[in-house]
Amino acid sequence: MFIRSALHTALFLGGLLSTAAWLRSLDTLPWWSFTRSRVHHAASQLTSHDTLFFGSSRFNFGLIPSEFDERMKELGLTTKAFNVSNSGTRTHDISELAQWFAAQRPSTIRHAIIELWDWDPGEVGTNWMTDIRIEAHTLRQLPHRLQSILLLNPTFGARAEKAYFALCHTAVNYLRIGQGPRLVEDWLLSTQGKPPLGAWPVQDGGWKDVVAIAWPATVAEHKAMVANPKPTDDILAHRLTQNVLPVLLPGWNDAAFDQMDRALRAAGIEPIYVTPPQLGNFFQGRGAIPELAKRAIVLDLDDPKAHPELFRRELWYDRSHMNREGAKFFSRYLAEQVHTALAKRPH
């Protein structure tokens, strides 16, 4: 009886895993949430671009590819950038997306400009089993996500809860649970020469105006900052005397960073890491930046002392996101910083 039960279980698991592997082999665009339009545009037009931006809402709302390209051209370098950043993503998600693009072996992509931020896996209990929480939870990310949970959560309870979420999301991703209809629809559309389901046209090189999005949370923070600027002013004043709080120094997942960095370089893409400016002070693991700068191009722009131009209040919508004018200024400012860094690197 035991042998028969074990055999049945083994056959079931073998069939399940084999079917999941087959489904994954059919999934040519394994990004199915609001990330899909940008990913599809960039992936289907890789030969039209040589620079990709990867980041969260700070990049999504803050970097306009056309402004970046224009300033680079003025400085003597021709670029064709596209913003693949997606609001709501965190560093592990950004890493997975960057590695997916590296796996496409894009022959024309020379640089990946990547938001450098902490590896905090985020809240649990929110967005449970939603698309963005699943699509970037691949097997290669799982050990690094678990390591980040250990690094950034001091209590056993928090570690256990977040590890449980990471394991569940990874299992759902690996098995492609619930993705059958999408895969069939994508295949049918491909036979008709049409784009995949949900791959809408992308405007402005992937950039989005934070005002046009009008998220309730960002609108509320914007109104609060306008009504009472003192808390934000106090934070900036403190950062001018002590830019990095001691509690934010540790917690960097170096193994996860190296995995992403190696994958990009192996694909012939030079990564350029950027800490975008913010009016708050939230970057856990910031103490790793000096060491990272020894082996990669790191542009630490989240420093009010070194880059005061970026912290002018008129450029900001809320503490984390720039407005349209801020995005224009930041895009051109970043181009200048990238141009200088590329000129300085050893050839």
N, C-alpha and C positions, 0 to 999 in steps of 0.2 A: 504493500500500500504506500509506504513512504517513497519507494523508488518511483512508483507511478506518479505520485503527486509532484515529486521533484522534477520528473521528466516533463509533465504537463506545464509546470511553472517555467522550466527552461525553454520549452517550445514557445510558450506565450511571450516571454521576454525577448527571445530571439526574433520572433515575428514582429513584435512591437518596435524593437530597435532597428531592424532591417527596413521596416516601413518608414520609420522616421528618417533614416539615412536616405532613402529613396526620395522622400518628400523634400528634404533639404537640397538634394542634387537638382531638383526641378526649380528651386526658389532662386531665380537669378537676381531678384531685387528684394532681399530680406529686410526691408525697411518699410513698414506698413502704416505707421502713424502719420502725424503731421510732418514728419521728417521726409516723407516719400517724395514730394514734389521737388525739393532741392536736390536730394540724392539722385533721383532719376535724371534731372536736368544735367547735373554735373557729370554723372556717369555716362550719359548718352552723348555728351558733347565734350569729352575729355580733351580731344585734340584741339578744341577751341580755347583752352585755358592753359596757363602755365603756373598759376598760383591759386591755392585753395585756402580759405579761412575756415578753421574748425573752432567752435566755441559754443558758449551758452548764449543767453539773451544779451549779455554784455557785448558780445561780438555781433549778434544778430541785429540789434538795434544801433550798434555803435560803429560799424564799419561799412562804408559804401564803396564797393569795388571800383566804380567809375572815378571817384575822387582819388582813391589810392593810385589807380593807373595813371591818371592825369599828372599827379605830382611826381610819380616815378619817371614819367616821360620827360618832365621838366628837368629832372635831375640827371637825365641821360640814359636811363634804363627803360626798356619797353616791357611791360607786363600786361597780362590779361587775367585778372583775378575773378574769382567767383566765391561767394559767401555760402558755405555749406553749414553754417552755424544754426543751431536750433534752440529756441527758448525752452527752458525747463530741463535741459540736459546737464549732467554733471561730468566730472573728469573721466570716470570709467566709461561713460557713454561716448564721450568725445574720442577717447582712445580707441574704442571698438570701431567707430565710424572711420577714423583715420586709418586704422589697420585694414579695414575692408577695402578702402580705396587703394591702399598700397598693394593689396592682393590682386587688384585689377591690372597691375603692371602698366600704369599710364605712362606712355613714352614721352609725353610733352610736359608733364607736371614737374617743375623744377623745385618749387618750394611749397611747404605746408606751414602756414602761420597759425599757431595753435595757442589757444588760451591756456595759460598756466594757472591752475587753481588747485584747491585741495582735493583730496580723494574721498571726502566724506560721502558715503553711499546715500545719504539723505534720510528723510523721514520714513517711518513705516506706518501703515494704517491708512495712508492717503494714496489715491490712485491705484488701489489694489488690483492687480492683474490687468491694468490698462496697457495699451500697446507700447508706449514709450518705456514702461517698466519691464517689458518682456523682450523687445526686439534687440536690445543691446546686451542682454544677459546671455552671452555665449559661454561655452565651456572654457575657452581660453581666458575669459575674464574672471571666472569663478574663483580660482585661488587668490587672485589679486584683490577681488572684492572682499573675500573673507579676511585677507591680511589687513585691508583698510579698516574693516570693522574692529579688528583687534587693536589697531593703532589708535583709533579715534573714539573708542568707547571704553571707559574705564570699568564699568560694572558688568558682571556676568549676565544679568538680566537683559541689558541693552544689547550685548553681544549675541546672546542666544536668539533674541527676537529678530534682529537684523540678519543674522545668518540664516534663520528659517526663511525669511522673505527671499534672500538671495538664492537659496537652494530651490525654492518653489518656482521662482521666475525662470531660473536656468533650466529646470526640468520642463516647464511649459514651452520654453523656446526650443530646446533640443528636440522635443517630440512634435513640435509644430501643432500643438493642440489648438483647435479652432481655426486653423489657417487653410483647411481644405478648400472652402469656397473661394477664397482669394486666389489660391494657386490655380484653380481651374479657370477663374475669370481672367487672370493674367495670361494664361496660356491661350485662351480663346481670343483675347484681344491681340496677342502677338501674331496669331495666324491671319489676322485681318490688317496687320500693319499699323495697329493703333497703340498708343502708349498704355502702360499698365493702369489698372484701376486706381484712381485717386492721385495720379501724377498730373496735377494741374499746371498750367503755364506759370513760369516764374518771372517776376518783374524785378528791375533794379539790381540785377546780379545777385539776388538772394537777400538783399538788405530789406529790413522792415522798419517803418517809422513807429516808435513806441506810442506816439499819440494816436495813430490810426488803429493800433491794436486795442487800446482802451481797456486793458485788463482791470477789473475792479480793484485788485490789490495794488497795482502800480498807480492807478488814479487816486486811491485813498492815500498812499504814501506821498504822492506829489502834492496833494492838497494839504496834508499835514506839514510837509516841509515848507511850503509857501506860507502857511498860516503861522508857523512857529519855527523859524530857521535856527534858533539858538542851539538845540541839541546837535544839529549837524555842524554848526560852527564850532561848538565845543570839541567835537571829535576831531575836526581838522586841526584845531589849535593844539590839541594834545599830540596829534601825529607829527606836527612840526617839531615837537620836543622829543617825542619817542614814537617813531613811526611804526615799530613792530612791538606789540604787547608780548611780554615773555610767554604768556599762556598760548600764543599762536605760533611759537617757534617750532615745537616738535610735531611729529605726526605725518611726515612725508613718506609715501610708499615708493621707494626708489626702484624696487623690482618691477612695479607696474609701469613706471616711467620708462625704464630701460626696454621693456618689451615693445612699447609703442615706438620709441626712438630707433631701435634696431630694425623694426619692420619697415619703417619709412626709408631709412638709409639703404636697406637692402633692395628697395624698389627704385633706388636712384633719386629719391626725394630728400632734399635738405630741409629738416624741420627748423623753424624759427619760433621760439617760445616767448610769449608775451604775457605779462601780468597786467591786465587792463586796469585803468584807474577806477576808483570807487570812492565815494564820499564817506563810506563807513570804514570798518576795519575788521574783516571777517575771514581772512585767508589763513586757515589752519595749516601748519607745516611750512610756513614761509621761511623758516630758518634754513631750508635746503637750498635756497636760491644761489648763494655764493658758490656752493660746490657744483651745482648744475651748470653754472656759467663757465666753469673750467673745461667742460667737455661739449658744450653746445652753445649756440647763440641764444642768449636769454636777454630780453628787453624788459627790465623792471620799470614799468611806467606807472605803477601804483605807489608813487613816492612824491608827496607834495613838495618836499624840499628840492628834489632834482628836477621835477617837471611841474612847476607851479602853474604853467599855462593851462594844463589839463584840468585844473581844479577850480577854474572860474565858475561861479555859480550860474551864470547865464547859459552855460553849456549843458546843464543838467536838468533832467525831468524829475528824477528821484535819486535816492542815494546810490543806486546801482546802475542806472540807465541814463544815457545821454539823450538829449532831444535832437531834432534834425540838424540844427546848427552845430551842436556838439559832435554829432556823427561826421559832419563834413570836416570839421577841424581835426578830429581825432584821426580820420582816415588819411588826411594829408600829413599830419604829424607822424603817424606810424610809418608812412612811406619814407619820410626823412630819416627816421631811426633805422629802418631796415636797410636803406641805401648806405648809411654810414657803417652799419655792422657788416654788411657784405663786403664793403671796401676794405675793412680792417682785417677780415679773416685771412689766415694764411692760405696761399694758393698751392 
